[in-house]
Amino acid sequence: MTNGPQAEQRLEQLREEAWKKGVVPGKGVDVAGGPIPRKPGYYGQPVVKPPVWTWEIPLYFFFGGMAGMSGVIASGAIIFHQVDLARAAMWVAAVGGAVLSPILLIMDLGRPHLFLNMLRVFKHRSAMSMGAWILSAFGACAVPGLIALELHAHQIFPGTLDQLLRVAAGLLIFGSAIFGTLLATYTGVLIGATAIPAWFLHRTLLPIHFGTAGLGSAAAVLELLGHRIPALNFIGFYAAGVETALLVWLSVDKHGAADRAIHDHGSGWLIRIGEVLNGPLALVLRFFAFIPFAAISFLLGALVSRIGWIAVGKVSGADPESVFAAEHY
Amino acid sequence: MIGEGLQSTNQRKHSYVRDHVEVGFFTDPTVCIGCKACEVACKEWNQVPDDGFTWSGNSYDNTGHLGASTWRHVMFLEQDRPKGNQVAGPMSLDQDPFRWVFLSDVCKHCEEAGCLEACPTGSIVRTEVGSVLVQNDVCNGCGYCVVSCPFGVIDRRPEPLHDAGGAFKCTFCYDRQKSGLVPACAKVCPTESIVFGRLDDLRARGAKRVEQLQQSGYKDAQLYDPTETSVRGIHAFFLILGEPEAYGLPPKPQIPTIYLKSAWISAFATAIASIIATLAGFAFFS
């Protein structure tokens, strides 16, 4: 720029703007806050740390929830003598809960080779510790439960041994159901009991959403595997109905700046899109008996909303004003 | 009180670890000169890797915030308020007041520590002197402590830094303390802005210092030690001028375990509802 009154005037203008707003948007360095911070907080630095978790965690929430609730469906199927459905459900439970979930969780660790340290202590006040034990217990029920069920279904062993297998399969499948419901719901507690405002303000909603999305996903995947039965259709209606209610709840339950990551930020749209897919859309599709489409819509929604909740946590944790605003609740 | 030199608790050998005495840091920004000797001493003694040489563009702070590789962080806070009775030079034509505050931030070593409660491996423990310590060889890097700290102190060290993958924070120089030495940052602090000592002594000292400052014109001097919240006080506490928000300190920090009860109730209710819905589905529709 050349010397002259115009250039000097421009500099004066910039100085005025910097002094008044604390920020000069434009070319060059965007000095957010300097020299005197105009917003609450220390120069826009985060107060709490955003989560370091990557894509493995929402995928784990998705598969873990599906596998856990498959254990419940398997139990229902066993009680009402639908052995084929129970076998399929136990396959989903074993593959999702004892293979995919541990792999995803270990991949997300900073030091994967130390994963066994998860079982070093039992801490009921740590949702992560409880989760590690719940997942282990679920795996310890689902895998032998599946094996016993398959051996019994194929009549591999004769007489008394087969009867023993039948009892063992029953007990292990009920075990899968108990630990499975916890596996599908504890993930909501896991992120609800943290210092991230957008998460802890919705700690009641999160386990309901994660658990119900798990139940609906289990029913949906079994329907897609060919088990088109009224019982699964009913579970699909129930899950989509609950998710529709949660969509309404979330849009009413606003906490201003404290959870603005959900309501104002782009990442919040992932949650809402997910909730529409597994809530109202799945409900309508099921109502008109487009069952495969309803199932696919629900599965997509269950996955997208999980991705959304982790994304929202990252935005909320990095936002100092949301932490200060959350203090008032 | 300030500047006891070789007589100060910062320079004396001690046996706090052996005697199981609760110790702490008292950090006083009114005597901090922003030299960053504490940051350097911490990095050198603990062999903490560098975390980039970038200017934040805000103030004179180029460290930003506490993290896996920044265990002491000197804040350079600029405010348009008077610093006690000091008369500052003109910042603009209408001579607004101005002050520059330096404060060395550190892990607070909470009485009820969120990171410690959250750790699923038992890697994070409470030591004999009441500090919170991460046992690096046990930590598997699950990252749950990162979201459980109400102060945003602990973080997972990213690749490709030395010892990447684990969670790191201030150790309160536990290794030095076991040998009767004072934490490196307090040892080097030239103005004794960082004071190390018995926690009860420091709390008394902090209260006295606030009184002294208020009498000499620092009307907004106060202690930052959230004893009224679920954190129940911090072992590394601060004197601050003005509001805690300006220092990036939450006014009412809460330990996340207080949210467990309502979240678990919701989880159990969902579990029971799911079982009932499934059984109802099979009972009435098959």
Interface residues (C-beta under 8 A of the other chain):
Chain A: W19 V29 D30 V31 A32 G33 G34 P35 I36 P37 P40 G41 Y42 Y43 G44 Q45 P46 V47 V48 K49 P50 P51 V52 W53 M69 V72 I73 S75 G76 A77 I79 F80 Q82 D108 L109 G110 R111 P112 L114 F115 N117 M118 R120 V121 K123 R125 S126 A127 M128 S129 G131 A132 A177 T181 L182 A184 T185 Y186 G188 V189 L190 I191 G192 A193 T194 A195 I196 W199 F200 R203 T204 L205 L206 P207 I208 G211 T212 G214 L215 I229 P230 A231 L232 N233 F234 I235 Y238 A239 G313 G317 P320 V323 F324 E327
Chain B: S56 G57 N58 S59 D61 G64 H65 G67 M75 L77 E78 Q79 D80 S92 G114 E117 A118 C119 P120 T121 G122 S123 V138 C139 N140 G141 C142 G143 Y144 V146 V147 S148 C149 P150 F151 G152 V153 I154 D155 R156 R157 A164 G165 G166 A167 E245 A246 Y247 G248 L249 P250 P251 K252 Q254 P256 T257 Y259 L260 S262 A263 W264 I265 S266 A267 F268 A269 T270 A271 I272 S274 I275 A277 T278 L279 A280 G281 F282 A283 F284 F285 S286
